[in-house]
Amino acid sequence: MTASTNAPATLRLLAVHAHPDDESSKGAATMAMYAAAGVEVMVATCTDGSRGDIQNPAVEGEPHPKRDMAGARRLEMDQAAKVLGIKQRWLGFTDSGLPEGDPLPPLPAGSFAVQPLERAAAPLVRLVRDFKPQVIVSYDENGGYPHPDHIMAHRVAVEAFAAAGDPSRYPDAGAAWEPSKLYYDRAFSPDRFRALHFALEEAGLQSPYAQRLAAWLETDAEGHTPPQGAHATTTQIDCGDFFEARDDALRAHRTQVDPLGFFFAVSAEMQRRVWPWEDYSLIESRVPAELPEKDLFAGLR
């Protein structure tokens, strides 16, 4: 395998997300912190979010998302990217939706999650070769949670990390570029939710996390483990000063995020005191790595 050896003039981070709004609920403060420090940060958004339901009661009567959900979410994504100080690229796939029912219905024909892997990964390989990130961040095998688009986003991120540096693969997707580190985001880390839960209770405030924590403590007869249990946290990014930017980016996604909802149950001030980090698992590194880490670019600076 031969890849480009011309290192970019600056550090670059690529975060791969399934839908517009995912970038603001997973790793947003990390991205804002790095962008403010001069790192070039790019979000690859795999789908258009067109099958998302309106989650914010204040938006339910507005005509734009009812008429054109994808268009409304494109405007929201533009605003969130401005808040975080990052770049963003659409990979061009159609939202698969979240199937419901028993048995589950088939996913829509032509949607992201039903694409052959090479077709789904090709735009991301092209973006990696064009943007030249040293670090890629995406979801674990469960997608962070088992939405079919999140699982496919995981698959295409792993595929792009493996293939982008090999000129024999995806030969029509530009000159080879080999990224150095692959991380999985741990936004749903049970340790974080547990710390926030107890902090709320100690302050005499109601916690919205009790039911979720109880579910995570259970294992079923088949031995299934709590979400994101397969990969330990290796890397914590101290980004508490950017929690307000993260919250503002979340609020930009008006169709999907209720400003009175779950994401805002704990004040930024309390989070800085209790858990001022965002958590990641280092999955593969092509440079020497010493764990635990405090920097996604450890070994690259």
C-alpha positions in Angstrom: 0.0 0.0 0.0 1.3 3.4 -0.9 -0.4 6.6 0.2 0.3 10.3 0.0 3.2 11.3 2.2 2.6 15.0 1.8 1.2 16.0 5.3 -1.3 18.8 5.3 -0.2 22.2 6.6 -2.6 22.0 9.5 -4.3 19.3 11.6 -7.6 18.1 10.3 -10.4 16.2 12.0 -13.3 14.5 10.1 -16.4 13.5 12.0 -18.8 11.1 10.2 -22.5 11.4 11.2 -25.7 9.8 10.0 -28.1 12.8 10.0 -28.0 16.6 10.4 -28.2 17.2 14.2 -26.1 14.1 15.1 -23.0 16.2 15.0 -24.4 18.6 17.6 -25.4 15.8 20.1 -22.1 13.8 19.7 -18.8 15.5 20.0 -19.8 19.0 19.2 -17.9 20.7 22.0 -14.8 18.8 21.0 -15.1 20.0 17.4 -15.8 23.6 18.5 -12.7 23.5 20.8 -10.4 22.2 18.1 -11.8 24.6 15.5 -11.2 27.5 17.8 -7.6 26.3 18.2 -6.9 26.3 14.5 -7.7 22.7 13.6 -9.7 22.3 10.4 -12.8 20.4 11.3 -15.2 18.8 8.8 -18.5 17.0 9.4 -19.6 14.5 6.8 -23.4 14.1 7.0 -24.4 10.9 5.3 -28.1 11.5 4.8 -30.5 14.4 4.3 -32.6 13.7 7.4 -35.8 13.8 5.2 -37.5 11.0 7.2 -37.0 12.6 10.6 -40.1 13.4 12.7 -40.6 16.8 14.3 -39.4 16.5 17.9 -39.9 20.1 19.0 -43.6 21.0 19.9 -42.9 24.6 19.0 -42.2 23.7 15.4 -45.2 21.4 14.7 -47.3 24.1 13.1 -44.6 25.5 10.8 -45.1 24.8 7.1 -41.5 24.5 5.9 -40.6 21.2 7.6 -44.0 19.7 6.8 -43.5 20.6 3.1 -39.7 20.0 2.8 -38.1 18.3 5.9 -34.8 17.9 4.0 -34.7 21.6 3.1 -35.5 22.7 6.6 -32.8 20.5 8.0 -30.3 21.7 5.5 -30.8 25.3 6.9 -30.5 24.0 10.4 -27.3 22.2 9.6 -25.8 25.4 8.1 -26.6 27.3 11.3 -25.2 24.6 13.6 -22.0 24.5 11.5 -21.6 28.3 11.9 -22.1 28.1 15.6 -19.4 25.4 15.9 -17.0 27.0 13.5 -16.7 23.9 11.3 -17.1 22.9 7.7 -19.7 20.4 6.6 -20.3 18.2 3.6 -23.4 16.3 2.5 -22.6 12.7 1.2 -25.9 12.7 -0.7 -27.9 9.8 0.6 -31.6 9.6 1.6 -32.6 9.1 5.2 -33.7 5.5 5.9 -36.0 6.4 8.7 -36.4 4.4 11.9 -38.6 1.4 11.3 -41.2 0.6 13.9 -43.5 -2.4 14.3 -43.4 -6.2 14.9 -42.2 -7.5 12.6 -40.2 -4.5 11.4 -41.1 -3.3 7.9 -38.4 -3.2 5.2 -36.3 -0.1 4.9 -37.2 2.2 2.0 -35.7 1.3 -1.4 -32.7 3.4 -2.3 -32.2 4.7 1.3 -28.7 4.9 2.8 -28.9 1.8 5.0 -29.8 -0.5 2.1 -26.9 0.6 -0.1 -24.1 -1.8 -1.0 -21.1 -0.9 1.2 -18.9 0.2 -1.6 -21.5 2.5 -3.0 -22.3 3.9 0.4 -18.6 4.4 1.2 -17.4 5.9 -2.1 -18.4 9.5 -1.4 -16.7 9.3 2.0 -13.5 7.9 0.6 -13.5 10.7 -1.9 -13.9 13.2 0.9 -11.1 11.7 3.0 -8.8 11.9 0.0 -9.8 15.5 -0.7 -9.9 16.8 2.9 -6.9 14.7 4.2 -7.8 14.3 7.8 -5.3 12.7 10.2 -8.2 11.8 12.6 -11.6 10.3 11.8 -14.4 10.0 14.4 -17.6 8.0 14.0 -19.8 5.6 15.8 -19.3 2.1 17.2 -20.8 -1.1 15.7 -24.1 -0.4 17.3 -24.2 3.1 15.8 -24.2 4.7 19.2 -27.8 3.4 19.2 -29.2 0.9 16.7 -30.7 3.2 14.0 -30.0 1.6 10.6 -28.4 4.9 9.3 -26.1 5.1 12.3 -25.0 1.5 11.8 -24.3 2.2 8.2 -22.4 5.4 9.1 -20.2 3.3 11.3 -19.6 0.8 8.4 -18.7 3.5 5.9 -16.4 5.3 8.3 -14.5 2.1 9.0 -14.4 1.3 5.3 -13.1 4.7 4.4 -10.4 4.6 7.1 -9.2 1.3 5.8 -9.4 2.0 2.1 -8.6 5.7 1.5 -4.8 5.1 1.7 -4.9 2.3 -0.8 -4.7 3.5 -4.4 -5.9 0.1 -5.7 -9.3 0.6 -3.9 -11.8 3.2 -5.1 -9.5 4.2 -7.9 -12.0 6.8 -9.2 -12.2 8.6 -5.8 -9.0 10.7 -6.0 -5.4 10.3 -5.0 -4.8 8.1 -2.0 -4.6 9.6 1.5 -4.1 7.5 4.7 -5.6 8.9 7.9 -3.7 8.1 11.1 -6.3 7.5 13.8 -9.9 6.2 14.1 -12.0 6.9 17.1 -15.5 5.9 18.1 -17.6 8.5 19.9 -18.9 7.6 23.4 -21.5 10.3 23.8 -23.8 7.7 25.4 -21.2 6.6 27.9 -23.0 5.1 31.0 -20.2 6.5 33.2 -21.1 10.1 32.1 -24.8 9.7 32.6 -24.3 8.1 36.0 -22.1 11.0 37.1 -24.7 13.5 35.9 -27.5 11.6 37.5 -26.0 11.6 40.9 -25.0 15.2 40.6 -28.6 16.2 39.9 -29.9 14.1 42.8 -27.3 15.6 45.2 -28.4 19.0 44.2 -32.1 18.1 44.9 -33.0 18.2 41.2 -34.9 15.6 39.2 -32.8 13.4 37.0 -34.1 12.3 33.6 -31.5 9.6 33.5 -32.8 7.1 36.1 -34.7 4.9 33.7 -31.9 4.8 31.1 -29.3 3.9 33.7 -31.6 1.1 35.1 -31.9 -0.3 31.6 -28.2 -0.2 31.1 -27.5 -2.2 34.3 -29.6 -5.1 33.0 -28.2 -7.8 30.8 -30.7 -10.2 29.1 -30.5 -13.9 28.9 -28.4 -13.7 25.8 -25.8 -11.6 27.6 -26.3 -8.3 25.7 -24.3 -5.6 27.3 -25.2 -1.9 27.8 -24.8 0.5 24.9 -21.2 1.3 23.9 -20.0 -1.4 26.4 -17.7 -3.1 23.9 -15.2 -0.3 23.8 -13.6 1.4 26.8 -13.0 5.1 27.0 -9.4 5.7 26.0 -9.5 9.4 25.4 -11.2 12.3 27.2 -11.2 15.8 25.7 -11.5 18.6 28.2 -13.8 20.8 26.3 -16.2 22.2 29.0 -15.6 25.8 27.9 -17.4 24.9 24.6 -20.6 23.3 26.2 -22.6 26.5 25.5 -21.6 26.3 21.8 -22.7 22.7 21.7 -26.0 23.6 23.2 -26.5 26.5 20.8 -25.7 24.1 17.9 -28.3 21.7 19.2 -30.9 24.4 19.4 -30.2 25.3 15.8 -31.7 21.9 14.9 -35.2 23.2 15.7 -37.2 20.4 14.1 -35.3 17.7 16.0 -34.4 19.2 19.4 -36.8 20.4 22.0 -35.0 23.3 23.8 -36.8 22.2 27.0 -35.9 18.5 26.6 -33.4 15.9 27.5 -30.2 17.4 26.2 -30.6 20.5 28.4 -31.5 18.7 31.7 -28.1 19.6 33.2 -26.7 23.1 33.0 -23.4 23.7 31.3 -22.0 24.9 34.6 -22.9 21.7 36.4 -21.5 19.6 33.5 -18.2 21.5 33.7 -18.0 20.7 37.4 -19.0 17.0 37.1 -17.9 15.8 33.7 -16.1 18.4 31.7 -15.0 16.0 29.0 -16.3 14.3 25.9 -15.3 10.6 25.7 -13.8 8.6 22.8 -12.4 5.1 22.2 -9.2 4.9 20.1 -9.9 2.0 17.7 -6.9 2.1 15.4 -3.8 4.2 15.3 -1.1 4.2 12.7 1.1 6.3 14.9 2.4 5.4 18.4 -0.2 5.9 21.0 0.0 6.0 24.8 -3.3 5.5 26.6 -5.1 7.2 28.2 -5.0 10.3 26.0 -6.2 13.9 26.4 -5.9 14.8 22.7 -7.3 13.2 19.5 -4.1 14.4 17.8 -1.7 12.8 20.4 1.2 11.4 18.5 0.6 13.7 15.5 1.7 17.1 16.8 
